[in-house]
Amino acid sequence: MSVNSQLLRKLPKVDELLRNPQLVSLSCQHAVLTESVREVIESLRQQILAGEEPSVEPQDICEQVTLTVKQKTTMNLRPVINATGIVLHTNLGRAKLSTAAVQAIQSVAQDYNTLEYNLSKGSRGSRYSHVESIITKLTGAEDAMVVNNNAAAVMLVLSTMAKGKEVVTSRGELVEIGGAFRVPEIMEQSGGTLVEVGTTNKTHLRDYENAITENTGAFLKVHTSNFKIMGFCEEVSLDEMVHLGHEHNIPVIYDLGSGAMIRLEEYGIADEPNVLDAMKSGADVISFSGDKLMGGPQAGIIIGKREYIEAMKKNPLTRAFRIDKLTLAALEATLREYLDPEEVFKNNPTLRMITATMDTLVPKGERLLECLNAVCDGSYSAYLTEDFGQVGGGSVPTQMIRSAVVAVNPAFVSLDVLEKRLRSASPLPIIARISKDRLLLDVRTIDEHHFESVAQSIKACCQK
Ligand SMILES: *Cc1c(COP(=O)(O)O)cnc(C)c1O
């Protein structure tokens, strides 16, 4: 016990530490510094009382305080390096924005803007007008509107078109997406009555036909974004549904989900429906996300017949689901890039990454390997190989996309330790995965200007 009380007495006072030159030189709010100093001293006191013998040297305490201050002043929401190869990584923010979209956010955020102001009339304008005409031009739709995300879009569509009515949907399309979006629950919330038809694996046109009553409000088709049924299965195409619906004066709603604005088959991404084909089929209303295959900000985009869109704008839910000015700025900039179908592949990070082929990925991998070899001190070895990534974001669930990866084998630490250390790497945390006793860095999703930083972090995290 005597050792303990001796150590306790040696613990410096808060005021004393606050005068320490190393801590004085930290650039942070005084309150944060004081709080950190108190926490560190209190933690040491508890350790001593518990019979431990921590160092109470001012130098060591200052190190701890510096670390605590750093933790307290680092943003919780911050950028990371995505080395997983999953382009639309839901947990890592889904789509990255183009430079133009980022600039648009900044300029609208810094100044007053035309959010709801019509410059030529000098009076109140519409928040939706900024993107409406671009969306209708790109898609050929009669009208368009945007809300906070696609879940809100589906809710708004159903609440406007099917409240108090029956909505006929295939049992094979009652999907759950991202845990909280479940078609039957959204239907219930919207006030529509779900009429399930067909079976999990097979739904026929006659199933829809037999379900029609005088209270049928709509047919709903939902893209089964995040899963695929194989084998003995059959679904009714959007074309057929539209044909049947229109014979009976029943509008057809299509929740397209991933929202590719371009046919991606040519780029090796098969089986993913796109907005253009959906429009061609004549569906009355189509909704999709802004931050999946479109590669823009989080948003729900609704396109279709004017009478329905007009009614949605008057729905009180629209106010609750409305899109904010920063998102709108990014969305307009993203959409404008689609007006030039060639340029968009260079500017839109999502399109650029998902369409990257081995022709560009292998040399990119070689450059990352060079950076790693250039700083290597023997604490790891690395080599270039191939692996498979994913589009992600609940898109193209069955297709793996071939990619170039740099495999890292640490010499002194385990793969688990390396992976964990990389998650708190500085300046940017690195999210990587372990496969077959190697740590893999998929270059598809790593920006080239981060290569040197990745190499430095790998080296730092491989130390004993
Ligand atoms: C992703 C998705 C949603 C939800 O869209 P969010 O933009 O994430 O709200 C709804 N329906 C389908 C079919 C989807 O793929």
The ligand as a MOL file (V3000), in Angstrom:
LIG
                    3D

  0  0  0     0  0            999 V3000
M  V30 BEGIN CTAB
M  V30 COUNTS 15 15 0 0 0
M  V30 BEGIN ATOM
M  V30 1 C -32.1140 0.6120 -52.3410 0
M  V30 2 C -33.5340 0.3880 -52.5970 0
M  V30 3 C -34.5200 1.0640 -51.8760 0
M  V30 4 C -34.1730 2.0660 -50.8010 0
M  V30 5 O -33.5430 3.1790 -51.3580 0
M  V30 6 P -32.7440 4.2210 -50.4350 0
M  V30 7 O -32.2840 5.2640 -51.4050 0
M  V30 8 O -31.6630 3.4680 -49.7770 0
M  V30 9 O -33.7360 4.7690 -49.4560 0
M  V30 10 C -35.8320 0.8060 -52.1740 0
M  V30 11 N -36.1720 -0.0870 -53.1170 0
M  V30 12 C -35.2500 -0.7630 -53.8280 0
M  V30 13 C -35.7000 -1.7480 -54.8500 0
M  V30 14 C -33.8970 -0.5520 -53.5910 0
M  V30 15 O -32.9740 -1.2210 -54.2980 0
M  V30 END ATOM
M  V30 BEGIN BOND
M  V30 1 1 1 2
M  V30 2 1 2 3
M  V30 3 2 2 14
M  V30 4 1 3 4
M  V30 5 2 3 10
M  V30 6 1 4 5
M  V30 7 1 5 6
M  V30 8 2 6 7
M  V30 9 1 6 8
M  V30 10 1 6 9
M  V30 11 1 10 11
M  V30 12 2 11 12
M  V30 13 1 12 13
M  V30 14 1 12 14
M  V30 15 1 14 15
M  V30 END BOND
M  V30 END CTAB
M  END
